[in-house]
Amino acid sequence: KFDNFKAAVALHYAYYNFVKTNIAIRCTPAMAAGVENSAWTVRDLVARIEG
């Protein structure tokens, strides 16, 4: 069960940082940090998780 919890937390952080646009900074945190040039879709996130 703890492994599932860790996976859920990792998924949440990935969604927050790469998919969800932050209203205050008008982009994703990953874009603001210069890690990505564009926001991911949920489909992009799933594709990267599945490898």
N, CA, C and O atoms as CSV, one atom per row, in Angstrom:
chain,resi,resn,atom,element,x,y,z
A,1,LYS,N,N,0.813,-1.193,0.000
A,1,LYS,CA,C,0.000,0.000,0.000
A,1,LYS,C,C,0.857,1.257,0.000
A,1,LYS,O,O,0.498,2.257,-0.622
A,2,PHE,N,N,1.978,1.210,0.688
A,2,PHE,CA,C,2.841,2.384,0.717
A,2,PHE,C,C,3.416,2.662,-0.667
A,2,PHE,O,O,3.610,3.821,-1.034
A,3,ASP,N,N,3.689,1.615,-1.435
A,3,ASP,CA,C,4.183,1.800,-2.800
A,3,ASP,C,C,3.144,2.517,-3.660
A,3,ASP,O,O,3.495,3.366,-4.479
A,4,ASN,N,N,1.879,2.181,-3.477
A,4,ASN,CA,C,0.814,2.869,-4.210
A,4,ASN,C,C,0.735,4.333,-3.808
A,4,ASN,O,O,0.512,5.201,-4.651
A,5,PHE,N,N,0.916,4.606,-2.526
A,5,PHE,CA,C,0.911,5.984,-2.042
A,5,PHE,C,C,2.051,6.772,-2.672
A,5,PHE,O,O,1.849,7.898,-3.126
A,6,LYS,N,N,3.243,6.191,-2.704
A,6,LYS,CA,C,4.395,6.871,-3.315
A,6,LYS,C,C,4.146,7.144,-4.796
A,6,LYS,O,O,4.495,8.212,-5.300
A,7,ALA,N,N,3.550,6.189,-5.485
A,7,ALA,CA,C,3.248,6.375,-6.907
A,7,ALA,C,C,2.222,7.487,-7.109
A,7,ALA,O,O,2.339,8.278,-8.045
A,8,ALA,N,N,1.222,7.549,-6.239
A,8,ALA,CA,C,0.196,8.588,-6.345
A,8,ALA,C,C,0.782,9.970,-6.098
A,8,ALA,O,O,0.430,10.927,-6.787
A,9,VAL,N,N,1.673,10.078,-5.120
A,9,VAL,CA,C,2.316,11.360,-4.830
A,9,VAL,C,C,3.197,11.783,-6.005
A,9,VAL,O,O,3.191,12.951,-6.393
A,10,ALA,N,N,3.946,10.853,-6.567
A,10,ALA,CA,C,4.801,11.161,-7.718
A,10,ALA,C,C,3.961,11.619,-8.908
A,10,ALA,O,O,4.335,12.558,-9.610
A,11,LEU,N,N,2.830,10.959,-9.134
A,11,LEU,CA,C,1.946,11.345,-10.227
A,11,LEU,C,C,1.383,12.742,-10.002
A,11,LEU,O,O,1.303,13.539,-10.937
A,12,HIS,N,N,0.996,13.037,-8.778
A,12,HIS,CA,C,0.476,14.364,-8.451
A,12,HIS,C,C,1.521,15.441,-8.722
A,12,HIS,O,O,1.213,16.458,-9.343
A,13,TYR,N,N,2.749,15.228,-8.263
A,13,TYR,CA,C,3.802,16.218,-8.480
A,13,TYR,C,C,4.123,16.386,-9.959
A,13,TYR,O,O,4.361,17.505,-10.414
A,14,ALA,N,N,4.133,15.302,-10.706
A,14,ALA,CA,C,4.390,15.394,-12.144
A,14,ALA,C,C,3.279,16.186,-12.830
A,14,ALA,O,O,3.552,17.039,-13.674
A,15,TYR,N,N,2.035,15.907,-12.471
A,15,TYR,CA,C,0.908,16.643,-13.051
A,15,TYR,C,C,1.015,18.120,-12.700
A,15,TYR,O,O,0.857,18.980,-13.567
A,16,TYR,N,N,1.280,18.416,-11.441
A,16,TYR,CA,C,1.361,19.807,-10.993
A,16,TYR,C,C,2.481,20.556,-11.710
A,16,TYR,O,O,2.288,21.699,-12.124
A,17,ASN,N,N,3.630,19.938,-11.861
A,17,ASN,CA,C,4.790,20.626,-12.419
A,17,ASN,C,C,4.822,20.686,-13.939
A,17,ASN,O,O,5.390,21.622,-14.501
A,18,PHE,N,N,4.225,19.711,-14.620
A,18,PHE,CA,C,4.351,19.653,-16.068
A,18,PHE,C,C,3.053,19.879,-16.841
A,18,PHE,O,O,3.100,20.263,-18.009
A,19,VAL,N,N,1.895,19.648,-16.216
A,19,VAL,CA,C,0.621,19.735,-16.935
A,19,VAL,C,C,-0.187,20.960,-16.525
A,19,VAL,O,O,-0.668,21.695,-17.387
A,20,LYS,N,N,-0.341,21.188,-15.248
A,20,LYS,CA,C,-1.246,22.225,-14.747
A,20,LYS,C,C,-0.625,23.618,-14.854
A,20,LYS,O,O,0.468,23.868,-14.345
A,21,THR,N,N,-1.339,24.509,-15.520
A,21,THR,CA,C,-0.879,25.890,-15.646
A,21,THR,C,C,-1.157,26.637,-14.350
A,21,THR,O,O,-2.271,26.607,-13.827
A,22,ASN,N,N,-0.139,27.299,-13.845
A,22,ASN,CA,C,-0.264,28.091,-12.633
A,22,ASN,C,C,-0.794,29.470,-13.013
A,22,ASN,O,O,-0.228,30.130,-13.884
A,23,ILE,N,N,-1.852,29.903,-12.380
A,23,ILE,CA,C,-2.480,31.179,-12.729
A,23,ILE,C,C,-1.546,32.355,-12.450
A,23,ILE,O,O,-1.499,33.301,-13.236
A,24,ALA,N,N,-0.816,32.311,-11.363
A,24,ALA,CA,C,0.040,33.431,-10.980
A,24,ALA,C,C,1.197,33.640,-11.956
A,24,ALA,O,O,1.544,34.777,-12.276
A,25,ILE,N,N,1.791,32.552,-12.426
A,25,ILE,CA,C,2.950,32.680,-13.321
A,25,ILE,C,C,2.587,32.427,-14.786
A,25,ILE,O,O,3.435,32.560,-15.668
A,26,ARG,N,N,1.331,32.064,-15.043
A,26,ARG,CA,C,0.775,31.860,-16.383
A,26,ARG,C,C,1.517,30.815,-17.221
A,26,ARG,O,O,1.573,30.904,-18.447
A,27,CYS,N,N,2.068,29.851,-16.546
A,27,CYS,CA,C,2.700,28.710,-17.210
A,27,CYS,C,C,2.862,27.611,-16.166
A,27,CYS,O,O,2.507,27.796,-15.003
A,28,THR,N,N,3.391,26.485,-16.578
A,28,THR,CA,C,3.627,25.418,-15.607
A,28,THR,C,C,4.905,25.726,-14.836
A,28,THR,O,O,5.759,26.453,-15.345
A,29,PRO,N,N,5.064,25.199,-13.627
A,29,PRO,CA,C,6.309,25.404,-12.894
A,29,PRO,C,C,7.537,24.902,-13.660
A,29,PRO,O,O,8.610,25.499,-13.565
A,30,ALA,N,N,7.389,23.821,-14.409
A,30,ALA,CA,C,8.515,23.308,-15.202
A,30,ALA,C,C,8.919,24.300,-16.281
A,30,ALA,O,O,10.107,24.468,-16.555
A,31,MET,N,N,7.949,24.955,-16.892
A,31,MET,CA,C,8.255,25.967,-17.898
A,31,MET,C,C,8.925,27.171,-17.251
A,31,MET,O,O,9.873,27.725,-17.807
A,32,ALA,N,N,8.444,27.577,-16.088
A,32,ALA,CA,C,9.032,28.715,-15.387
A,32,ALA,C,C,10.472,28.435,-14.981
A,32,ALA,O,O,11.301,29.345,-14.951
A,33,ALA,N,N,10.769,27.180,-14.669
A,33,ALA,CA,C,12.126,26.800,-14.273
A,33,ALA,C,C,13.036,26.571,-15.478
A,33,ALA,O,O,14.243,26.391,-15.315
A,34,GLY,N,N,12.469,26.576,-16.681
A,34,GLY,CA,C,13.260,26.364,-17.879
A,34,GLY,C,C,13.505,24.908,-18.217
A,34,GLY,O,O,14.359,24.597,-19.047
A,35,VAL,N,N,12.764,24.015,-17.582
A,35,VAL,CA,C,12.933,22.580,-17.826
A,35,VAL,C,C,12.208,22.164,-19.106
A,35,VAL,O,O,12.688,21.294,-19.832
A,36,GLU,N,N,11.064,22.772,-19.386
A,36,GLU,CA,C,10.255,22.469,-20.571
A,36,GLU,C,C,9.894,23.758,-21.285
A,36,GLU,O,O,9.834,24.825,-20.673
A,37,ASN,N,N,9.654,23.651,-22.588
A,37,ASN,CA,C,9.252,24.817,-23.376
A,37,ASN,C,C,7.743,24.949,-23.506
A,37,ASN,O,O,7.238,26.032,-23.801
A,38,SER,N,N,7.021,23.856,-23.288
A,38,SER,CA,C,5.567,23.889,-23.388
A,38,SER,C,C,4.962,22.958,-22.345
A,38,SER,O,O,5.617,22.055,-21.824
A,39,ALA,N,N,3.690,23.212,-22.063
A,39,ALA,CA,C,2.985,22.373,-21.093
A,39,ALA,C,C,2.690,21.015,-21.706
A,39,ALA,O,O,2.463,20.907,-22.911
A,40,TRP,N,N,2.693,19.982,-20.878
A,40,TRP,CA,C,2.350,18.640,-21.318
A,40,TRP,C,C,0.842,18.471,-21.230
A,40,TRP,O,O,0.171,19.173,-20.474
A,41,THR,N,N,0.327,17.550,-21.995
A,41,THR,CA,C,-1.058,17.106,-21.817
A,41,THR,C,C,-1.016,15.893,-20.891
A,41,THR,O,O,0.053,15.348,-20.618
A,42,VAL,N,N,-2.172,15.480,-20.415
A,42,VAL,CA,C,-2.227,14.269,-19.593
A,42,VAL,C,C,-1.746,13.082,-20.424
A,42,VAL,O,O,-1.093,12.177,-19.903
A,43,ARG,N,N,-2.068,13.087,-21.700
A,43,ARG,CA,C,-1.612,12.019,-22.596
A,43,ARG,C,C,-0.082,11.992,-22.668
A,43,ARG,O,O,0.515,10.915,-22.671
A,44,ASP,N,N,0.560,13.169,-22.727
A,44,ASP,CA,C,2.028,13.241,-22.725
A,44,ASP,C,C,2.595,12.657,-21.434
A,44,ASP,O,O,3.568,11.902,-21.459
A,45,LEU,N,N,1.981,13.010,-20.312
A,45,LEU,CA,C,2.438,12.518,-19.014
A,45,LEU,C,C,2.336,10.995,-18.946
A,45,LEU,O,O,3.276,10.328,-18.514
A,46,VAL,N,N,1.214,10.453,-19.368
A,46,VAL,CA,C,1.025,8.997,-19.350
A,46,VAL,C,C,2.031,8.316,-20.269
A,46,VAL,O,O,2.577,7.269,-19.920
A,47,ALA,N,N,2.280,8.893,-21.424
A,47,ALA,CA,C,3.239,8.309,-22.366
A,47,ALA,C,C,4.638,8.262,-21.769
A,47,ALA,O,O,5.368,7.294,-21.980
A,48,ARG,N,N,5.013,9.284,-21.036
A,48,ARG,CA,C,6.340,9.304,-20.419
A,48,ARG,C,C,6.433,8.325,-19.254
A,48,ARG,O,O,7.493,7.750,-19.004
A,49,ILE,N,N,5.333,8.138,-18.547
A,49,ILE,CA,C,5.324,7.176,-17.443
A,49,ILE,C,C,5.432,5.750,-17.978
A,49,ILE,O,O,6.163,4.925,-17.430
A,50,GLU,N,N,4.702,5.473,-19.045
A,50,GLU,CA,C,4.710,4.127,-19.609
A,50,GLU,C,C,6.016,3.805,-20.325
A,50,GLU,O,O,6.315,2.641,-20.591
A,51,GLY,N,N,6.783,4.828,-20.629
A,51,GLY,CA,C,8.098,4.630,-21.220
A,51,GLY,C,C,8.060,4.441,-22.671
A,51,GLY,O,O,9.105,4.263,-23.298
